[in-house]
Amino acid sequence: MIGFPPTNSLVLFTFSRDPMLTMATTLKADLPAPEPLALMAEHLATAAEHNEVVAVIAVVVGGTLEEHRPLVDTLRNALEDRGIELVHTSWVSRVLDGERWQCYLDPQCTDELPDPQASTWAAARAVAGNPMYRDREEMAAQLAPDSPESLARREELLDAHLRHPRHPYTEDDLTTDLDLMTQMLTVAEMSPELPSLNDRQIVRLARALSHSEVRDECMAAALSPTPEAAERLWLVLVRALPAPERAEPATLLAMSAYLRRAGVLAALAIETALDANPAHDMALMLHAALTHPVPPDRLREMLVTSILRNEGIYDEEDTTEEDEDPPWDTVPEPLAPPPPPPEPLNDRTAATLGLITRDRTTANPLTAFLPTWPA
């Protein structure tokens, strides 16, 4: 479910009604808890409440059964205080073929784990292009930068064409860079393999991402039914660019991964972005969204609203506090033809907005990762 076998962890599988009972966010916390059990339980219960959870299955991995019983009891009380049912709790020393798991309430409720790598879910992940990793470190390794020689070579190009350009950046340059970005996103959609970029393309894409107009267009790609295509391009750029430029594709990768509930990848990408640029506004916002946490669907609505507002087709004054549905999902019968937007939408934005939907059946119900507890 989280992409790798957890160790020394508490994992919560949550369920909400949408309107039928469906699997929702998966929360993971490290053990032993870096804070008192009551605070940890409150933090997890609050996260579940924010995600409109009605039922939880908890799995403790590591230590001994009795060692973590106080945590399970405290968690149950915190969830019950919020009207959330803890349906089942179990313990296992490690997630490995043949290990015996044990229920906390019924001594007769026990069995051996099947091979996690041979499960139906593992097969589904592989088909979707989301491989299983041995551990979190192996997953993080995919974000590791290219060789120092490659980074040094691109650093010189970035100095010449982005940080200290000899000529001013023009509207024609912006159009050209945006066209290249669109072209590379199209290439990424055509193959499950990572796109191959030369140094010139990498530097031009970095230059493009330094402008808010391009970043806004790229952020909209996270709303596509197939966001993994764009993520392949962001992953290549995260590896290929030095700091601080790698913060931009890392943030785009984090946003896209979080919206499709691949939260572990989102957390790793946010860490990468903040390492490259600790003052990056969007990365800081996403870090806060995971820490509090903000439900992915709520973050999706915020992103859509931002895109519509930037395109001049969403007027905040037209909404009231009583409106429960977002403006893009409410289409009243107009008394007169609506005025055109101030500026025409480019093809990519128009296509993206045409795909926006509140139908969540296509969402990837993997995970939203809960980061290390704040001090």
TAQUI-V207459 format. One record per run of one state. SS is the DSSP state (a for helix, b for strand, c for the rest). FROM is the first residue (numbers start at 1). LEN is the number of residues. If there is no record, write none. Layout:
<<SS;FROM;LEN> <SS;FROM;LEN>>
This chain:
<<c;1;3> <b;4;1> <c;5;4> <b;9;9> <c;18;3> <b;21;10> <c;31;6> <a;37;14> <c;51;2> <b;53;9> <c;62;4> <a;66;15> <c;81;4> <b;85;8> <c;93;7> <b;100;4> <c;104;6> <b;110;3> <c;113;3> <a;116;3> <c;119;1> <a;120;8> <c;128;5> <b;133;1> <c;134;2> <a;136;6> <c;142;6> <a;148;16> <c;164;7> <a;171;20> <c;191;8> <a;199;11> <c;210;2> <a;212;12> <c;224;4> <a;228;13> <c;241;5> <a;246;14> <c;260;2> <b;262;1> <a;263;14> <c;277;4> <a;281;12> <c;293;3> <a;296;15> <c;311;5> <a;316;3> <c;319;8> <a;327;3> <c;330;17> <a;347;8> <c;355;5> <a;360;3> <c;363;4> <b;367;1> <c;368;8>>
